[in-house]
Amino acid sequence: MVRSLLPPLVHLVIPIFLLVVIVGHTSCGGAIACLKAAQTPNFNLDGDIVTIDSHPGDSPLNRWLEPLTRLVSTLPLAGKSQEEALSIVIDANVVEQVERLALSKTIQGAWEGGHPVRIHGWVYDLRTGLLRDLGVTKGP
C-alpha cells in the first residue's frame, strides 16, 4: 500500500518555506551591560570597548558584546527611562541581527539558489510569555 503511494508523492511539489527566527528577550543581561557601558561618561568609540570591566578587554564576553555596545552608543536614548532605553536596545539588537544574517553569504547563497528562506525578528517578554513581532522580516 505505501509502495503504491510513493511515485505520485515523488512528483508532488510542495513549497517549503525555511524560517529563521532571531529572538531577543526582555531583561537581557547583555543588553543591560551594553547600555550601562555606552552611558558611562568615559565611553569612547575610538578606543577599545570594554563592556564588562571585570573581564579583560579581549575576553570572549567583551568581544561578543562589543558590537551591541557600539550600536547602543548610536541610539537616540537621551531622555528615556532605563526601562524604555533597554527596550529600544533590545529591539535594535534584534533588527541588527536580522539585517546581518540577511547579508551573510549563507543566506544570500540560499536566496540566489531559489530557497525561500525567511528571517524574522521577535522579542520574547519574560513577564508575559508573549512574543512580539518587530516586523523586520527579510526574504524573497
LOFI-326990 format. One record per atom (N, C-alpha, C, O): residue in three letters; y, x, z. Coordinates in steps of 0.2 Angstrom, whole numbers, plus 5000, padded with zeros to 4 digits. Each point is the difference from the previous one (the first is absolute). Example, Ala and Ser with C-alpha at 12.3 -4.5 7.8 and 13.67 -1.06 7.14 Angstrom:
ALA497250665039/ALA500649965000/ALA500650045000/ALA499950055003/SER500649934993/SER500650045001/SER500549965003/SER500650035001/
***
This chain:
MET499450045000/MET500649965000/MET500650045000/MET500549994996/VAL499650065009/VAL500650045000/VAL500050054993/VAL500650014998/ARG498950015000/ARG499950044994/ARG500449964994/ARG500350034996/SER499649905004/SER500249964994/SER500850005001/SER500349984994/LEU500050025011/LEU500750005001/LEU500450064998/LEU500650004999/LEU499050065002/LEU500450064999/LEU500350014993/LEU500650025000/PRO499149974994/PRO500450014994/PRO500649964999/PRO500550034998/PRO499549905004/PRO500749975000/PRO500550035005/PRO500650004998/LEU499250025008/LEU500550035004/LEU500350074998/LEU500550015002/VAL499150024994/VAL500250074998/VAL500649994995/VAL500450045000/HIS499649904996/HIS500549994996/HIS500649965003/HIS500549994996/LEU499449985010/LEU500549975003/LEU500650045002/LEU499950055004/VAL500749944994/VAL500650045002/VAL500449975005/VAL500249945000/ILE499850095006/ILE500349975006/ILE500650055001/ILE499950065002/PRO500749924998/PRO500650055002/PRO499950025007/PRO500049955005/ILE500050114996/ILE500050035007/ILE500750035002/ILE500250044996/PHE500149945009/PHE500650025002/PHE499950055006/PHE499749985005/LEU500550084995/LEU499950055006/LEU500649995004/LEU500650014997/LEU499449985009/LEU500550005005/LEU500150065004/LEU499550025003/VAL501150004998/VAL500150065005/VAL500549975004/VAL500649974998/VAL499350035009/VAL500549975004/VAL500350055005/VAL499650035004/ILE501049994996/ILE500350045005/ILE500349965005/ILE500449954999/VAL499350065007/VAL500249965006/VAL500350045006/VAL499750055002/GLY500949944999/GLY500450025006/GLY499949965006/GLY499749944999/HIS500550085007/HIS499949955005/HIS500650015005/HIS500350055000/THR499949895003/THR500550005005/THR499950055006/THR499450025001/SER501150005002/SER499950055006/SER499650064998/SER499750035004/CYS500450004990/CYS499750064998/CYS500350065003/CYS500650015000/GLY499050025004/GLY500250065003/GLY500350064996/GLY500450035002/GLY499349984992/GLY500350054995/GLY500649984998/GLY500550045000/ALA499649894999/ALA500749984997/ALA500550005006/ALA500650024999/ILE499249975007/ILE500450015006/ILE500350075001/ILE500550015001/ALA499050044998/ALA500150075001/ALA500550024994/ALA500550045002/CYS499449944992/CYS500450024995/CYS500749975000/CYS500550034999/LEU499649915004/LEU500649975001/LEU500450045005/LEU500650015000/LYS499150005006/LYS500350045005/LYS500250074998/LYS500650025001/ALA499050014995/ALA500250074997/ALA500650004996/ALA500450045000/ALA499649914995/ALA500549994995/ALA500749985004/ALA500550014997/GLN499549965009/GLN500649985003/GLN500250055005/GLN500549995004/THR499250074997/THR500250055004/THR500750034998/THR500050014994/PRO500450015010/PRO500750034998/PRO499950064995/PRO500450024996/ASN499150025006/ASN499950074996/ASN499549994994/ASN499850054998/PHE500149895000/PHE499549994994/PHE500450034994/PHE500549994999/ASN499150054997/ASN500250044995/ASN499549994994/ASN499550035001/LEU500749944994/LEU499549994994/LEU499950074996/LEU499550014997/ASP501050045004/ASP500050064997/ASP499550055003/ASP499750054997/GLY500149945009/GLY499650045004/GLY499349985000/GLY499849954997/ASP499850085007/ASP499349985002/ASP500149935004/ASP500450005004/ILE499149954994/ILE500149945003/ILE499450005005/ILE499450004998/VAL500749995009/VAL499550005005/VAL500149935003/VAL500549995004/THR499049974995/THR500149935002/THR499750005007/THR500349965005/ILE499250074997/ILE499750005007/ILE500150075003/ILE499750054998/ASP500849965006/ASP500250065003/ASP499550045004/ASP500050065000/SER499549905002/SER499550035004/SER499450044996/SER499650035002/HIS500549964991/HIS499550034995/HIS500450054996/HIS500649994999/PRO499150064999/PRO500350054996/PRO500349974993/PRO499749954998/GLY500850074999/GLY500349974994/GLY499550004995/GLY500049954996/ASP499550105003/ASP499650004995/ASP499349965002/ASP499550014996/SER500549965009/SER499449965002/SER499849954995/SER500549974997/PRO498950015003/PRO499849954995/PRO500449935002/PRO500249974995/LEU499950025011/LEU500349935002/LEU500750014997/LEU500349954997/ASN500150105004/ASN500750014998/ASN500050004992/ASN500549974998/ARG499150064999/ARG500050004993/ARG499849934997/ARG500349984995/TRP499349985008/TRP499849934998/TRP500649965001/TRP500149954996/LEU500350065010/LEU500649955001/LEU500650024997/LEU500549964999/GLU499650104998/GLU500650024997/GLU500349964995/GLU500649985000/PRO498950004995/PRO500349954995/PRO500349945002/PRO500649984998/LEU499149995007/LEU500349945003/LEU500650015004/LEU500549965000/THR499650105004/THR500650025003/THR500550014995/THR500649985002/ARG499350054993/ARG500550014994/ARG500249934998/ARG500649994999/LEU499049965000/LEU500149944997/LEU500549965005/LEU500449974998/VAL499450035009/VAL500449975005/VAL500750025000/VAL500449965001/SER499750114997/SER500750025001/SER500449974994/SER500650015000/THR499149964995/THR500449974994/THR500149935001/THR500349974996/LEU499450005009/LEU500049925001/LEU500749985003/LEU500250045004/PRO500049904994/PRO500649985003/PRO499949965007/PRO499949945000/LEU500050115005/LEU499849975007/LEU500650005005/LEU499949975005/ALA500750054993/ALA500650005004/ALA500149925003/ALA500049964996/GLY500150045010/GLY500149935003/GLY499449965001/GLY500149945002/LYS499450084996/LYS499349965001/LYS499750025007/LYS500150055003/SER499649905000/SER499750015006/SER499450044999/SER499850014994/GLN499950025011/GLN499450044999/GLN499449964997/GLN499650024995/GLU500349925007/GLU499549954997/GLU500149994993/GLU499650004996/GLU501149985002/GLU500149994993/GLU499950074996/GLU499849994994/ALA500550065009/ALA499950064996/ALA499350024999/ALA499850024994/LEU499849975011/LEU499350024999/LEU499649954995/LEU499650034996/SER500649915004/SER499749964994/SER500250024993/SER499650004996/ILE501150025004/ILE500250034993/ILE499650064998/ILE499850014995/VAL500150035010/VAL499650074999/VAL499349984998/VAL499850034995/ILE499949935008/ILE499349984998/ILE500049974993/ILE499550024997/ASP500949935002/ASP500049974993/ASP500250064995/ASP499650004995/ALA500850045006/ALA500250054995/ALA499550054999/ALA499850024994/ASN499849995011/ASN499450055000/ASN499549974995/ASN499750034996/VAL500149905005/VAL499549974996/VAL500250004993/VAL499750014995/VAL501049975004/VAL500250004993/VAL500050074997/VAL499850004994/GLU500450055009/GLU499950074998/GLU499350024998/GLU499950034995/GLN499749955009/GLN499350024999/GLN499749964994/GLN499650034996/VAL500649915003/VAL499849964994/VAL500250044994/VAL499750014995/GLU501050005005/GLU500350044994/GLU499650074999/GLU499950014994/ARG500050025011/ARG499750074999/ARG499349994997/ARG499850044996/LEU499849915007/LEU499349994997/LEU500149984993/LEU499550024996/ALA500949945002/ALA500149974993/ALA500150064996/ALA499950004994/LEU500550055008/LEU500150064996/LEU499550065000/LEU500050044996/SER499549955008/SER499450055000/SER499650004994/SER500049954996/LYS499850115002/LYS499650014994/LYS499449955000/LYS499849984995/THR499950015011/THR499449955000/THR500249934998/THR499649974996/ILE500950015006/ILE500249934999/ILE500249994993/ILE499949964996/GLN500650095002/GLN500250004993/GLN499450014995/GLN500149964995/GLY499450085006/GLY499550014996/GLY499649935000/GLY499749984994/ALA500249995011/ALA499749935000/ALA500349954996/ALA499749974996/TRP501050035005/TRP500449954996/TRP499950024992/TRP499949964996/GLU500250105003/GLU499950034993/GLU499349984997/GLU500049994994/GLY499550015010/GLY499449984998/GLY499849935000/GLY499449984998/GLY501149985003/GLY499949935000/GLY499849975006/GLY499849945000/HIS500150095005/HIS499849975007/HIS500549975003/HIS500650035002/PRO499349905000/PRO500549965003/PRO500150015007/PRO499949965004/VAL500350104998/VAL500150025007/VAL500749975003/VAL500550014996/ARG499549965009/ARG500649975003/ARG500150035007/ARG499550005004/ILE501150024997/ILE500150035007/ILE500549955003/ILE500549984998/HIS499350015009/HIS500449955004/HIS500350045006/HIS499750045002/GLY500949935000/GLY500250035007/GLY500149955005/GLY500449954998/TRP499350055007/TRP500049955006/TRP500250045006/TRP499950065001/VAL500349905004/VAL500150025007/VAL499649955004/VAL500149945000/TYR499550095005/TYR499649975005/TYR500449995006/TYR500250055003/ASP499949895000/ASP500449995006/ASP499450005006/ASP499649965000/LEU500550095004/LEU499550015005/LEU500049945005/LEU499549995004/ARG501149984997/ARG500149955005/ARG499749934998/ARG499649975003/THR500550024990/THR499849934998/THR499350014996/THR499749944999/GLY500150114999/GLY499450014996/GLY500149984992/GLY499549994997/LEU501250005001/LEU500149984994/LEU500250064995/LEU500350055002/LEU499549944992/LEU500250054995/LEU500649974996/LEU500149944999/ARG500450115000/ARG500649984996/ARG500050034993/ARG500050075000/ASP500049904995/ASP500150034993/ASP500750024999/ASP500449965000/LEU499750104998/LEU500750034999/LEU500249994993/LEU500550014998/GLY499049964998/GLY500249984993/GLY500150064995/GLY500550004996/VAL499250065006/VAL500150064996/VAL499350014996/VAL499950064999/THR499849894998/THR499450014996/THR500150044994/THR500549994996/LYS499150065003/LYS500150044993/LYS499349994997/LYS499550005003/GLY500550004990/GLY499450004996/GLY500249974993/GLY500549974999/PRO499050034997/PRO500149974993/PRO500049935000/PRO500149974995/
***
